[in-house]
Amino acid sequence: MVNDANCIIIHGCPSSPEGQINIQTRSYDKHWIPWVREQLNEQGVPTISPRMPDPWAPDYDAYRKEFEKYPISGKTILIGHSCGCAFLVRWLGDSKQKIDTLVLVAPWKIPKEGDTGRKAFYDYPIDETIKSRVRKIVMFTSDNDEEDGKRSLKIFHAALGGKIVNLHGKGHYIGQDMGNQEFPELLKELD
């Protein structure tokens, strides 16, 4: 990893409100994000995973306002999960920010039919110049993710290139699909 790196992990979007009082009950706190955050912090890479506002009804401007509270530089590692990937890619296109590494885990860009709120969140052109401002791009997928997830990965990869890591049996990279909270394959890609 780059010296003086920092990392920001953006979680996915649950389908409905959950655990807003007790943060430990949220689904995105029960899988690999806390483990990766802890591992990177122990390695001396300051890592945060901010709670994005109302993630069950994601709004790009609200996400951007929250996200831009945190320091981002040419040494930053950005990691997104599911709809968090859609946010990061759009933000990188809008901001023209240079970063070190972009990791997209089970990236998603296709709204469910009739979901106008998520359509507004997902429906944007990908800025293909992002790849000129990011040293390394890695995308994780799984053989048993949903078909729209596999299609979303193809959309992101066609625009951004980068390395695809296809792991067997990880589904959508949530706790129940992965069977544990550790994600050493992601850490390996950051070396």
N, C-alpha and C positions, 0 to 999 in steps of 0.2 A: 504494500500500500504506500501511497504518497506520504511523505513526512508532512506533518501539520494538517493532515486530512481531518475532515469532520463528516458526519453522515446524518442524513435525515431520512426516516422511513415513513412513507405515507400509506396508511391502511386502506383496506377496501371498504365497500359500502354495503352494510347489512340491508336486508329487504324491508325491515321495519325498525322502529325505535326500540332500543334495548339498553338496559343497564345504565341509564343516565345518572343515577345517584351513586351506585357502587361501581366504580370503573372496572373492577375485576370481573364483572359479570358480562362484559361485552365480548362478543365472539372474536373480535380481532385482537383481544388481549389473551386469548386462549390458544393461540398457535405460535408460529415461529417468530413473530415480530419481537416479543420480549426477550426471547433467547438470543436472537441475533444482536439486538441492542446491547444486552449484557456482555456478550462475547466481544463485541467491538470496543465497548467501554473498557473492558479488562485489558484489551490490547493497546489502549492509549488513544483510541479514536473516539473523540466525543460524539456520542450518538443519541439522538432524540427521536421519539415517535409521537408527535403531537396529535391530539384528538382533533380531527377536523369537524367543523360545525355541521350538525344535523346530517351525518353521512348517509342516512337512509333516504334523504332527499337532497343529493349533492347539488351544490350551486357553485359554479366556477368562481364567481367574484368573491363569495364568502370564503371559499378555500384559499384563494389567492391572498386575501387580506390576512388570514391566519398564517399561511405559509411564509409570507414575506416578513414576519416578525423574527425569523431565524437567519443566522449568517450563512451566506452562500458565496463560494469563491471558486476559482479554477482548480482548487484541491478538494472540492466537496464531492462526496458520493451520495447520489440520490437513489433510493430504493422505493419502488411502488408495488403494491399488490392490487390486482384486479382494477377497480375503478381509480385507485390511487395512481396507477400507471397512466391512465387517460389524462388525469390532472397534470402530472409531471411533464408529459410530452407537450401538452398544450402550453403550459407555463414556460417551458424551455423555448418553444417557438415564439411566444409573445415577448418574452424578456430578452431573448438573444444572449442569455447568460452562458458563459463557458463554465464547464464543470469537468471533473476528472472522470467519473464513472457513473453510468446510468444502468440500473438493474431493474428490469420489468419482470415481475413474478405473476404468472397467469394473467397477462394484460387483457383488458376488456375494452371494447370500443363499440359494441353493438347493443343498443337498448332493446328491452323487451317490447314487443308490439303494443302500441297504445300508451306507452309510458313517456308522455311528453316532457316531463321534468328531466328524466335521464337522457332523452333524445337531445335536449339542449346542452347537456353536459358532455355527451359523447360526439355530437355532430359538429366537427370542425376539421378543416384540412390540416394534415400533418406537415409541418415545416421541415422539408427534407434537408435544410441547411443545418439542422441540429447536429447531424453527424460530423460536421466540420468543427463543432465547438465542444465535442465530447470525446475524450481520449479513448474510452472503452464503453461499449454497449453490449449488455448480456440480457437475453430473454429466456426465462424458464417457462416450460410448458410440460404437460404430461399426456401420456397416451390415453388417459381416461378422463380428461377434462371435457366439458360440454362442447358441442360442435361450434357454438358461437364463440367460445373461448379460443378454439383452434383457428377459426376464421379471423378473430381479432388479432391473434399473433401474426398471422400472415399479412394483415394490413400494416401493422407496425413494422414488421421486418422488411416488407417491400419498400417502405419509405425511409427507414433508418439503417437497415443492414444490421451488422453486429453478429454476435455469436448466439446460436440457439442451443439451449441445454434441455433435452427432452428426457425427463425422468419417468420411470415406470411406476404406475399406481399411485401417483400423488394427487390425482384429481384436480381440484381448483386450489390446491395448496392452503387448505384450511385444516384445522386440527383434526376433525373427524375423517378427512380424506387421507391425511399424512400418517395418522396413527401415533404421532409423537410431536414434541415441540421443537426438536432440534432440526437444524437445516445446515449441516456442514458443507453441503455442495455449494451453497451461496457464498459462504465464507471463503471457500477455495477459489472462487472466481474473483475475489477481491485482492488476492495476492499479486 
